[in-house]
Amino acid sequence: MTASKVYLEAEDKPKSRENVLELLREIEKGTLIGRVVASRTEGIAGLYPEKVKLKTMLDKKAVDEEDLYKIELNHFTGIKDNIEDKRLLYDEIFVLENLGICIFTSL
């Protein structure tokens, strides 16, 4: 949705349901426009450097600032004693996602 919004803004097209659905069809077909939209917001903004407004619409990665936070998990005795807390958290999230369980249950 965010990439669709950025692409439609870059092309000065209305942000309508029909236009978003058309972009989804373009992605499914693998067309040039579809690949541009699928490249996410940074890829789209890179194609339109003159559109300064797009820079404020870029997605931010959730992990960009992860080093600013100290994560400490209470380990079960004997389980993964030699692994850092952040790595254990990512491992738990990976397992829960693959089991189809919401990742927020690991927190």
Secondary structure, 3 states (H helix, E strand, C coil): CHHHHHHHHHCCCCCCHHHHHHHHHHHHHCCHHHHHHHCHHHHHHHHCCCCHHHHHHCCCCCCCCHHHCCCCCCCCCCCCCCCCHHHHHHHHHHHHHHCCCCHHHHC
